[in-house]
Amino acid sequence: MSLCVRPGNDFRSSSSRVHPDPRVLRVIVPVLALLASAPSAGAQQNRSPDRWQAMAREVLQELVGINTTHSAGSTTVAAAAMRKRLIDAGFPAADVVVIEHVAKKGNLVARLRGRNTERKPILLLAHLDVVEANPEDWTLPPFELIEKDGTFYGRGTADDKDEAAIYVTNLIRMKVEGFVPDRDIIVALTADEEGGGDNGVDWLVRNRRDLIDAAFALNEGGGGQLEDGRRISNAVQAAEKKVQNFRLEVTNPGGHSSRPRPDNAIYELAQALVRIGAFSFPVHLNDVTRAFLERSADLVDAQTGQAMRQLLKDENDSRAAEIVARDAQFNSMLRSTCVATMLEGGHATNALPQRARANVNCRILPDADADRIQSELERVAAVPTLEVTQVGRAGDSPPSPVSPEVLGPIERITKEMWPGVPVVPTMSTGATDGRYLRNAGIPVYGVSGLFYGETFSHGMNERVPVDAFYQGQEFLYRLVKALTSRAVS
């Protein structure tokens, strides 16, 4: 079962259809439309007061309207705009700083001071930069927040300006309401998450850790899981895979294409890639993926659920692994994965290729070693002339402990807002800035309470449901207060 939004049921015509009186329709249709567009009473209780919803929308609109792409944008402009909002709300200037280590790549770090206790701060992390968005490729303007049919559109609405807007708004709300936390609350809105670089979280950890040092951090990477519009689970990302690219290359003296030889660089590389494509790394579970399987077994179909339980007993059960791996996301959580992503070869149409090269992108389990992955690729490829080289070096990203201090409040607030929806720890198959914090000894939890479904993040007309955005805003407000109050349950 794929945890995503799917199209609804197709209600086809019937010979027994009843045709209502048109006069009745003229009365009831507008009423039904009004009821459908208005949030239900339950949903309204799960939203912040109107004042703070309006501010969250305003902040999101401002952030989306600022181009923060690598090519033409500036996260410094966005960081400065958020600094102004916080200072206008009464935050001391010394507690709201913009750090621009690289031109146009500014980072905002803001702090709401708590009581003088021994408890370390918590860090709320979101990134301001977004992937490229060519207006010609969109049907809506990418750098303008458009609200249409209950949906927000715009680059960054899902990744990750929504959470940036929520954190800024909620921090101002706490300040205005006079909430004094039992520990400092730090908000860091950073650069260079999408494109990487010597900036953002990586730079802050290495050069200004004093600004962001915390007991733990909340970040993107988790959120609500939907199927057919139903809330299935509230996922908490407590681990993520490491990224390692490998260059696979075969070289050859070449020659004239009229005299083919069996030692053809393109053929030899192709043979290696076919073997790698057919290979699966063994299943290897960690504490986070074990918790995921335990809590997900009752949320999927019976056969997959039983296979999940069997893997918990024996991760070497190949039949159980085969069943669970039918879902691409589940498969990637069970094991390290490698896939060819780029291919080039040859230098002339009438010459034997002197070189053939491919890039293989591997998503490695947190406790796996890139050198061993390389050795396995070489073994599976079984081409003596193949040279495998690591491109860069995968950084460590140890799983964060599934701590009751964090999980307890998440479960309690999830139950308050969405009764019957379980909290499920998960491992992200992609990567976030959380890896820099985890590698520095700061646990990270991807959690948001944002039940979005398909957002077309990184794609055309990126979007999020309006009501889900507001409910996530309230969820994070309650969660941060729970984590920074003396009585944590």
Helices and strands as residue ranges (DSSP letters): H 22-37, H 41-45, H 50-64, H 75-88, G 93-95, E 96-99, E 107-112, E 122-127, G 135-137, E 146-148, E 151-153, H 161-177, E 185-190, H 200-207, H 209-212, E 216-219, E 223-227, E 230-240, E 242-251, E 255-256, H 265-277, H 287-296, H 302-313, H 318-324, H 328-334, E 337-345, E 351-352, E 355-364, H 370-381, E 387-391, H 404-417, E 423-428, H 434-439, E 444-446, E 463-465, H 466-483
